[in-house]
Structures are given as structure tokens and as C-alpha cells.
Amino acid sequence: MQATVKEFDTRTRTGSVLLDDGTELPFDAEAFAAGGLRLLRFGQRVNLAVDDDDRISVVTLSTFPLG
């Protein structure tokens, strides 16, 4: 699934994304770390993996594979 970064806090490594339908989903530091990234910026396109509880488990760049 793809989304656009709405906000990202470099201190806590948490943030939120907007799905293409406008739904906002938060992600935690664990999901950010799982994607192997160092930074995200507002408006950046990302790939997401979502677990069975609709929680984002991985956030990575749209050009990177989810693995």
C-alpha cells in the first residue's frame, strides 16, 4: 500500500501518513525502524505494510521493496 507522509518527528521517529483516500494513519518508531530509513519529509511517497490489526508495521520509500 502507498501513502504520503503528513508528518514526521525526527526526535521520536514517529509520524503519520495520508492514504490516497485521505485517511490518516499514524506509525510508531518500530514501524519506521523496520523500513531501514533515516529520515522522512512532508509529502514524500512511501510504501506501507499493515498488520492484521490495521497497524502500520513497516514504512519505507516507494522505490524500496517491502521485503
Short mmCIF file of the C-alpha atoms (twelve columns), coordinates in Angstrom:
data_MODEL
# 
_entry.id   MODEL 
# 
loop_
_atom_site.group_PDB 
_atom_site.id 
_atom_site.type_symbol 
_atom_site.label_atom_id 
_atom_site.label_alt_id 
_atom_site.label_comp_id 
_atom_site.label_asym_id 
_atom_site.label_seq_id 
_atom_site.Cartn_x 
_atom_site.Cartn_y 
_atom_site.Cartn_z 
_atom_site.pdbx_PDB_model_num 
ATOM 1  C CA . MET A 1  0.000  0.000  0.000  1 
ATOM 2  C CA . GLN A 2  1.261  3.510  -0.728 1 
ATOM 3  C CA . ALA A 3  0.732  6.759  1.146  1 
ATOM 4  C CA . THR A 4  2.096  10.283 1.546  1 
ATOM 5  C CA . VAL A 5  3.942  11.493 4.643  1 
ATOM 6  C CA . LYS A 6  1.840  14.009 6.572  1 
ATOM 7  C CA . GLU A 7  4.220  14.495 9.488  1 
ATOM 8  C CA . PHE A 8  7.389  13.026 10.932 1 
ATOM 9  C CA . ASP A 9  9.083  13.783 14.252 1 
ATOM 10 C CA . THR A 10 12.845 13.238 13.993 1 
ATOM 11 C CA . ARG A 11 13.196 13.058 17.772 1 
ATOM 12 C CA . THR A 12 10.641 10.289 18.397 1 
ATOM 13 C CA . ARG A 13 10.851 8.786  14.880 1 
ATOM 14 C CA . THR A 14 7.048  8.640  14.745 1 
ATOM 15 C CA . GLY A 15 4.570  10.279 12.428 1 
ATOM 16 C CA . SER A 16 1.550  9.845  10.232 1 
ATOM 17 C CA . VAL A 17 0.713  9.273  6.596  1 
ATOM 18 C CA . LEU A 18 -2.255 10.017 4.392  1 
ATOM 19 C CA . LEU A 19 -3.654 7.214  2.264  1 
ATOM 20 C CA . ASP A 20 -4.823 8.116  -1.231 1 
ATOM 21 C CA . ASP A 21 -8.423 8.235  0.034  1 
ATOM 22 C CA . GLY A 22 -7.464 10.874 2.641  1 
ATOM 23 C CA . THR A 23 -7.411 8.529  5.638  1 
ATOM 24 C CA . GLU A 24 -4.696 9.450  8.148  1 
ATOM 25 C CA . LEU A 25 -2.769 6.606  9.787  1 
ATOM 26 C CA . PRO A 26 -0.123 7.003  12.497 1 
ATOM 27 C CA . PHE A 27 3.085  4.980  12.620 1 
ATOM 28 C CA . ASP A 28 5.411  4.307  15.532 1 
ATOM 29 C CA . ALA A 29 9.200  4.228  15.816 1 
ATOM 30 C CA . GLU A 30 9.217  0.446  15.408 1 
ATOM 31 C CA . ALA A 31 7.494  0.680  12.002 1 
ATOM 32 C CA . PHE A 32 9.905  3.415  10.925 1 
ATOM 33 C CA . ALA A 33 12.960 1.373  12.031 1 
ATOM 34 C CA . ALA A 34 11.675 -1.712 10.181 1 
ATOM 35 C CA . GLY A 35 11.888 0.195  6.887  1 
ATOM 36 C CA . GLY A 36 15.594 0.917  7.242  1 
ATOM 37 C CA . LEU A 37 15.178 4.662  6.724  1 
ATOM 38 C CA . ARG A 38 16.967 7.568  8.414  1 
ATOM 39 C CA . LEU A 39 14.559 10.409 7.651  1 
ATOM 40 C CA . LEU A 40 11.193 11.227 6.098  1 
ATOM 41 C CA . ARG A 41 9.929  14.553 4.815  1 
ATOM 42 C CA . PHE A 42 6.466  16.043 4.357  1 
ATOM 43 C CA . GLY A 43 4.870  14.994 1.065  1 
ATOM 44 C CA . GLN A 44 7.191  12.051 0.451  1 
ATOM 45 C CA . ARG A 45 5.602  8.933  -1.049 1 
ATOM 46 C CA . VAL A 46 6.104  5.769  0.976  1 
ATOM 47 C CA . ASN A 47 5.238  2.089  0.894  1 
ATOM 48 C CA . LEU A 48 3.485  0.621  3.924  1 
ATOM 49 C CA . ALA A 49 2.994  -2.830 5.326  1 
ATOM 50 C CA . VAL A 50 -0.053 -3.131 7.589  1 
ATOM 51 C CA . ASP A 51 -0.598 -5.973 10.068 1 
ATOM 52 C CA . ASP A 52 -3.843 -7.790 10.852 1 
ATOM 53 C CA . ASP A 53 -4.808 -5.100 13.390 1 
ATOM 54 C CA . ASP A 54 -4.544 -2.342 10.715 1 
ATOM 55 C CA . ARG A 55 -1.357 -1.087 12.397 1 
ATOM 56 C CA . ILE A 56 1.479  0.087  10.153 1 
ATOM 57 C CA . SER A 57 4.341  -2.352 10.676 1 
ATOM 58 C CA . VAL A 58 6.798  -1.045 8.046  1 
ATOM 59 C CA . VAL A 59 7.324  2.353  6.441  1 
ATOM 60 C CA . THR A 60 9.809  2.636  3.575  1 
ATOM 61 C CA . LEU A 61 10.324 4.667  0.428  1 
ATOM 62 C CA . SER A 62 8.077  3.917  -2.522 1 
ATOM 63 C CA . THR A 63 11.182 2.954  -4.542 1 
ATOM 64 C CA . PHE A 64 12.295 0.370  -1.945 1 
ATOM 65 C CA . PRO A 65 10.862 -3.158 -1.697 1 
ATOM 66 C CA . LEU A 66 8.933  -4.055 1.451  1 
ATOM 67 C CA . GLY A 67 10.865 -7.273 1.810  1 
# 
